[in-house]
Amino acid sequence: MEFSKGNMKQFNNEKIKILECKFKQQTLSITTIEDFSNELFFQIFDYLDGCEIYYGFMNLNKRFQQLLNSSLLLFKINFDNKFFMNICKQIMTLNKHQIFSINSCKPLSMNRFFSSFSFDSSFKQLESLVLYESQSNILIPFLNNLSYLPRLFSLTLYLLEGLTNLVDIYKIILKLSMLKYLVI
């Protein structure tokens, strides 16, 4: 096939238009959530409760499973929803090295929950702990275990009225060498 100057120019123009169209399609393609960077997900997760993150993303796909198990992700656990209690227990068992803070809002279920877990040095990222209305027979053994936490900087306790062992509680708390913030 023979090309004249006019045919060649038309051929090149058509080729340019095709390339321009492909380029526009590539630059205007719709971005999906899977295209977000890991760093962006970590920033988003920073605003969410750890149990909600775990529930929403754990079984989504392999990438999110890897994100949730990454040492760069730290969980903030709020025990304020019975629905998430089993998920929180799973995080406390499998991802205890990634827990940054724990806030217990349900006093009755929390007494049973904390009596079933031993806080030790494997909670190496735990910096903040808030406990509501714990009974002294559960609170004192629990507080004794806090001395094993290498990064516990903040402790907030909302105690039941009429708690009789306050001296014992204060003695235990004063032994927590890393503690920088305390509210009772």
Protein Blocks (a to p, Z undefined) as FASTA:
>chain_A
ZZdfklmmmmmmmmmmmmmmmmmmmmmpccdfklpcfklmmmmmmmpcfklmmmmmmmmp
mmlmmmmmpckbccddddfbfklmmmmmmmmmmmmmmcfbdcdfblklmmmmmmmpccdf
klmmbmbdcdehiafklmmmmmmmmmmpmklmbdcddddehiaklmmmmmmmmmmmklmb
dcZZ
